[in-house]
């Protein structure tokens, strides 16, 4: 379930993703790269 949410947020490519997932640095880094 969490992976789906992460994937959807990554697709959007919003900086909010990093703030929403502070416990997951890896996900935040991925979002930054996508941006």
C-alpha positions in Angstrom: 0.0 0.0 0.0 2.8 2.4 0.9 4.7 1.7 -2.3 1.6 2.6 -4.4 1.2 6.0 -2.6 5.0 6.7 -3.1 4.8 5.8 -6.7 1.8 8.1 -7.3 3.5 11.0 -5.5 6.7 10.4 -7.4 4.8 10.6 -10.7 3.4 13.9 -9.7 6.9 15.2 -9.0 6.1 17.6 -6.2 8.4 18.9 -3.6 5.7 18.1 -1.0 6.6 14.5 -1.5 9.9 14.9 0.4 8.1 16.7 3.2 5.4 14.0 3.4 8.0 11.2 3.5 10.7 12.5 5.9 11.2 9.0 7.4 12.2 7.7 3.9 15.3 9.6 2.7 15.6 7.2 -0.3 12.1 8.2 -1.5 12.8 11.8 -1.0 16.0 11.5 -3.1 14.2 9.8 -5.9 11.5 12.5 -5.9 14.3 15.2 -6.1 15.9 13.3 -9.0 12.6 13.1 -10.9 12.2 16.8 -10.4 
